[in-house]
Amino acid sequence: MNRQDCLSLDAEDPLTALREQFELPDGTIYLDGNSLGVLPRAAAARVQQVIRDEWGRDLIRSWNTAGWIDLPQRIGDKIARLVGAGPGELIVADSTSVNLYKALTAALNLARADAPQRRAIVSERHNFPTDLYIAESLARERGLELRLVDADEIPAQLNDTLAVLMLTHVNYRTGRMHRMDELNRAAHAAGALVVWDLAHSAGAVPVNLLGSGPPEEAADFAVGCGYKYLNGGPGAPAFAWAHPRHTARMDAEQLWQPLSGWLGHAAPFEFTPNYRPAAGVARFICGTPPVLSMAALECGVDTVLAAEPHGGLAALRRKSVALTDLFIRLVEARCGGHGLTLQTPRDASARGSQVSFSRDDGGYAIVQALIERGVIGDFRAPDILRFGFTPLYTRFVDAWDATEHLMQVLQSGEWREARFNQRAAVT
């Protein structure tokens, strides 16, 4: 495999036209879409239209005339198509952390209403910290137990003490992807519920929350963010999903999610003093939707939906696997002997759309040296060099060129320069 071979793969790529949807700076190889997606070309004009026309000219009327009030459901229905959910089942609101608090609380309420003896929340030890912090605060508040285990120890935790299994589908550090349907089935067999974080999955890998097999393989609750593979912009709103069987039960038993804000009310413009939850997943809306951020997010989601005529997420997944396979081969062949250890599964079926290497020392500085060269990845403490591959805009030649730069940084030792070892606030 050489650089010309990579250019040939790009020339034959049926998804290549999708790259034109994005503003990509000249001379930049962007391998950080798993942390912040690239700006869609349509987003700036759309946000400007909202500012100039909908806000500037039509003012408050736009809640009705421009459909601002429907944004959580409208964009939610679009994201639902990417994660195997049905219309009206998923809403866009708040942040991932806030939505996780809502979903985990709802799951605990349901699980423990049927079996009060279930007092454990189980999660992966190396889950993303915000998920663990939210679970820790809930466990402390309710007198429950939070158990943190390694991924291969999860099956042993699926017993009659477990209330909720809370996992991120694709691990943010290693890129390891859980087998969602198998874990759903096993947790349900043990009488527990499952809450999934799709932050590193939505828009990158095929997800089927409702399942394609027996009902017990369906998920229970899910949350995810809008600014990674959904290209919604920094701090973009997040989303929440609940299985219809759970929202039906919540409707019947008048179970609330804990942040009972006014737009989650059944009739918010009646302005009654007492809360009455909206039907279905709409009760998971809390406050007023951030319209400017929602407008940008919708443009980002549309970039992913643009792949549907080209094979959709299945086609994106094939390219993702090809890109990550290539990058692993190239780095191991060309950067061997420099202390890099692959942390991402070699088995593509167990891998998300990223590649992570660990190094005992210098990981942060190596990433900074690459960034100065125009190769943007990121570092995750204590020792992870992380490279995300977004098949909508990442090319095969990008994998080659990034490897070439990595090899030069390692061989030259330029990463040892003091300027690359000064830690910034965001790594």
PyMOL commands that set and color helices and strands:
alter all, ss='L'
color gray80, all
select helices_A, chain A and resi 3-12+16-21+41-55+59-65+68-83+96-114+129-142+151-157+180-189+215-217+244-253+262-264+268-270+280-284+291-305+308-310+312-334+348-350+363-372+396-412+414-416+418-421
alter helices_A, ss='H'
color red, helices_A
select strands_A, chain A and resi 29-30+90-92+120-124+145-149+162-168+193-197+221-224+239-242+341-342+354-358+375-376+378-380+384-388
alter strands_A, ss='S'
color yellow, strands_A
deselect
rebuild
show_as cartoon
